[in-house]
Amino acid sequence: MSAPRISFEFFPPQSLEASFRLWDTVQTLAPLAPRFVSVTYGAGGTTRKLTHEAVSTIHKNYGLNVAAHLTCVDASRAETLEIAQAYAEAGVTEIVALRGDPPKGQGRFSAHPDGFADSCELVSALAETGKFHIRVGAYPDPHPEAADANADVDWLKRKIDAGADSAITQFFFEAETFFRFRDRCAKAGIDAPILPGILPIENWTGVRKFAARCGTTIPTWLDDMFDTARRDGREDLLATALATELCTELLDGGVEDLHFYTLNKPHLTRDICHALGVQPSTVLEKVA
């Protein structure tokens, strides 16, 4: 089995301590030569300025291919496309185009009066510029707002047809979840690359709550295993083993790319990549 192509997701810092953690994460993982790294928006677009600053700094100082998250939340079409143009002018040519989560306190997404109604409209507008490689989200487990079991595949097909080049999935816990989704997408005529999203489990209690909010299926055996690991003080060892096994099953099933949600905590992700045969590059072109 050859080493996979990898990519990482970071989120922008909102405090001095978080800034140090982000740059430590980038410095730790950059030598693994990811194909790209992405930088998120906060819920409701709350980190828009911080995201732009983090994207620009990572691109300039580390020489990494950065994909900037861009959402439809709380901004007009003109404002959103102005942000995209600023990325293009800074040499950032990849966008992760998402509808985005509603601002805190709002139960459901509500489009800005002059904004994009959904991710398909955003993708279409970005594609018309001809300036970006456009990635979108995908959901192997049903999205909490999905109308039925086929809705997530239908939405992904619409986004690809609107001009998206590839998709990154929400995290999941069992390889078969991804394979079933991949088969359904192929049956629907989706031939764009779909990158599985991998979430190393730094804290099972927190990840479990997040999974429940996202609609991610939580296997009972995970609860049992982490209960035992917590008593033995071996949670990190278990997390590394489980993620490595998940990634290996995906690679054995024909997957070539893995996208890691790092949560700006790099060491589990680094150890998993090493276990998969991804070794540090001997030369890091740019150092901050």
C-alpha positions in Angstrom: 0.0 0.0 0.0 1.5 3.3 -1.1 1.3 6.4 1.2 -1.9 8.4 0.6 -2.1 12.0 -0.5 -3.1 14.1 2.5 -4.6 17.5 3.3 -5.4 19.2 6.6 -8.0 21.6 8.0 -7.1 24.4 10.4 -9.2 27.0 12.1 -8.3 30.7 12.6 -7.2 31.8 16.1 -9.3 34.1 18.2 -6.8 34.7 21.0 -3.0 35.0 21.5 -2.8 31.5 22.9 -4.8 30.1 20.0 -2.4 31.9 17.6 0.5 30.1 19.0 -1.4 26.8 18.8 -2.2 27.4 15.1 1.4 28.2 14.1 2.7 25.2 16.1 0.1 23.1 14.2 1.2 24.4 10.8 4.9 24.0 11.6 4.4 20.4 12.8 2.3 19.3 9.8 3.8 21.4 6.9 6.8 19.0 6.6 4.4 16.2 5.6 3.9 18.1 2.3 0.0 18.2 2.2 -1.6 18.7 -1.2 -3.5 21.6 0.4 -4.6 22.9 3.7 -8.0 24.6 4.4 -8.9 27.3 6.9 -12.4 27.4 8.3 -15.0 30.1 9.0 -16.5 30.3 12.4 -20.2 29.7 12.8 -22.2 32.6 11.2 -19.1 33.9 9.5 -17.7 35.2 12.8 -14.0 34.7 11.9 -14.2 36.1 8.4 -11.3 38.6 8.9 -9.3 36.1 11.0 -9.7 33.5 8.3 -8.4 35.8 5.6 -5.4 36.8 7.7 -4.6 33.1 8.5 -5.0 32.1 4.9 -2.7 34.9 3.7 0.0 34.1 6.4 0.1 30.4 5.8 0.2 30.9 2.0 3.0 33.5 2.2 5.2 32.2 5.0 4.9 28.4 4.5 4.5 28.0 0.8 1.5 25.8 1.3 -1.5 25.5 -1.1 -4.3 27.0 1.0 -8.0 26.5 0.4 -10.0 29.3 2.0 -13.5 28.5 3.4 -16.2 30.8 2.1 -19.8 30.8 3.2 -23.1 32.3 2.3 -23.8 33.5 5.9 -24.4 37.2 6.8 -23.0 38.8 3.6 -24.3 40.1 0.3 -23.2 38.5 -3.0 -21.0 41.5 -3.7 -19.3 41.3 -0.3 -18.7 37.5 -0.7 -17.3 37.9 -4.2 -15.1 40.8 -3.0 -13.6 38.4 -0.4 -13.0 35.8 -3.1 -11.3 38.4 -5.3 -9.0 39.4 -2.5 -8.0 35.7 -2.1 -7.3 35.5 -5.9 -5.1 38.7 -5.7 -3.2 37.1 -2.8 -2.4 34.0 -4.9 -5.0 31.8 -3.2 -6.7 29.8 -5.9 -8.7 27.2 -3.9 -12.0 27.8 -2.2 -14.0 25.5 0.0 -17.5 26.8 -0.8 -20.2 26.1 1.9 -23.6 27.4 2.8 -22.3 27.8 6.4 -23.9 27.3 9.8 -26.4 29.9 11.0 -25.2 32.6 13.5 -25.3 31.6 17.1 -28.9 31.7 18.5 -30.5 31.1 15.1 -32.0 27.7 14.7 -31.9 27.5 10.9 -30.0 29.2 8.0 -31.6 32.4 6.7 -30.1 33.9 3.6 -28.9 37.5 3.6 -31.5 39.6 1.6 -28.8 40.3 -1.0 -26.8 37.2 -0.5 -26.5 33.7 -1.9 -29.5 31.5 -1.1 -27.4 28.3 -0.9 -24.1 26.7 -1.6 -25.1 25.9 -5.2 -25.5 29.6 -6.0 -22.1 30.4 -4.4 -20.4 27.7 -6.4 -21.9 28.9 -9.6 -20.8 32.5 -9.0 -17.2 31.4 -8.1 -17.1 29.1 -11.1 -18.0 31.9 -13.4 -14.9 33.8 -12.3 -12.7 31.0 -13.6 -10.2 31.8 -10.9 -10.6 28.9 -8.4 -10.5 25.2 -7.8 -13.8 24.8 -5.9 -14.3 22.2 -3.2 -17.6 21.6 -1.4 -18.9 19.6 1.5 -20.5 16.2 1.4 -22.3 14.1 4.0 -21.9 10.3 4.2 -24.3 10.3 7.2 -27.5 12.3 6.6 -27.2 16.0 7.2 -29.5 17.1 10.1 -31.6 19.2 7.6 -31.7 16.5 5.0 -35.3 15.8 3.8 -34.6 12.1 3.1 -31.9 9.5 2.6 -31.1 10.7 -1.0 -31.1 14.4 -0.3 -27.3 14.7 0.5 -26.4 12.9 -2.8 -28.8 15.1 -4.7 -27.3 18.3 -3.2 -23.8 17.1 -3.9 -24.8 16.4 -7.6 -26.2 20.0 -7.8 -23.0 21.5 -6.5 -20.9 19.5 -8.9 -23.1 20.5 -11.8 -22.9 24.1 -10.6 -19.1 24.0 -11.1 -17.5 22.4 -8.0 -14.4 20.3 -8.8 -14.3 18.0 -5.7 -15.9 17.4 -2.3 -14.7 16.8 1.2 -16.9 14.8 3.5 -18.0 15.3 7.1 -16.2 13.0 9.4 -17.5 9.5 10.0 -16.4 6.5 12.2 -16.6 3.5 9.9 -15.2 3.0 6.5 -18.3 1.3 5.2 -20.2 4.5 5.8 -18.0 6.2 3.2 -18.1 3.3 0.8 -21.9 3.2 0.8 -22.0 7.0 0.2 -19.4 6.7 -2.6 -21.5 4.0 -4.3 -24.6 6.1 -4.1 -22.8 9.1 -5.6 -21.4 7.0 -8.5 -24.9 5.7 -9.2 -26.2 9.3 -9.3 -23.5 10.2 -12.0 -21.1 12.0 -9.7 -17.6 11.4 -10.9 -15.8 14.3 -9.2 -13.2 13.3 -6.5 -14.7 12.8 -3.0 -12.2 13.1 -0.2 -13.0 11.4 3.1 -12.8 13.7 6.1 -10.9 12.1 9.1 -11.3 13.4 12.6 -8.6 12.1 15.0 -10.4 11.7 18.4 -8.5 14.0 20.8 -11.4 14.0 23.3 -14.1 11.4 22.9 -16.7 13.3 25.1 -16.3 16.4 22.9 -16.2 14.5 19.6 -19.3 12.5 20.6 -21.3 15.7 21.3 -20.1 17.2 18.0 -21.1 14.0 16.1 -24.6 14.1 17.6 -25.1 17.7 16.4 -23.8 16.8 12.9 -26.0 13.7 12.5 -22.9 11.4 12.4 -23.7 7.8 13.3 -22.0 6.9 16.6 -21.2 3.2 16.9 -21.9 1.7 20.4 -18.5 -0.1 20.3 -16.7 3.3 20.3 -18.3 4.3 23.6 -17.2 1.0 25.1 -13.6 1.2 23.8 -13.1 4.8 25.1 -14.6 4.0 28.5 -12.0 1.3 28.8 -9.2 3.4 27.4 -10.1 6.3 29.8 -9.7 4.0 32.8 -6.3 2.8 31.5 -5.0 6.2 30.5 -4.6 5.1 26.9 -7.0 7.4 25.0 -4.4 8.8 22.7 -3.1 5.4 21.9 -6.6 4.2 21.1 -7.4 7.3 19.0 -4.3 6.8 16.9 -4.9 3.1 16.4 -8.6 3.6 15.4 -7.9 6.4 13.0 -5.0 4.5 11.4 -7.2 1.4 11.0 -10.0 3.6 9.5 -7.6 5.2 7.0 -6.1 1.8 6.1 -9.5 0.4 5.3 -10.3 3.4 3.1 -7.0 3.1 1.3 -7.6 -0.7 0.8 -11.0 0.3 -0.7 -9.4 2.5 -3.4 -9.2 5.9 -1.6 -6.1 7.9 -2.5 -6.7 11.1 -0.6 -7.3 11.7 3.1 -8.4 15.1 4.6 -7.7 15.5 8.3 -9.6 17.7 10.6 -6.8 18.7 12.9 -8.7 21.0 15.4 -5.3 22.8 15.6 -3.9 19.9 17.7 -1.3 18.4 15.4 0.3 15.5 17.2 -2.4 12.8 16.7 -2.7 13.7 13.0 1.1 13.6 12.6 1.3 10.2 14.3 -1.5 8.8 12.2 0.2 10.1 9.0 3.5 8.5 10.0 1.7 5.2 10.6 0.3 5.4 7.1 3.8 5.9 5.6 3.6 9.6 5.1 7.1 10.8 6.0 8.4 14.4 6.5 9.8 16.2 3.5 13.6 16.7 3.9 13.3 20.4 3.0 10.6 22.8 4.1 10.8 25.6 1.6 9.7 28.4 3.8 9.8 28.8 7.5 7.9 31.5 9.3 
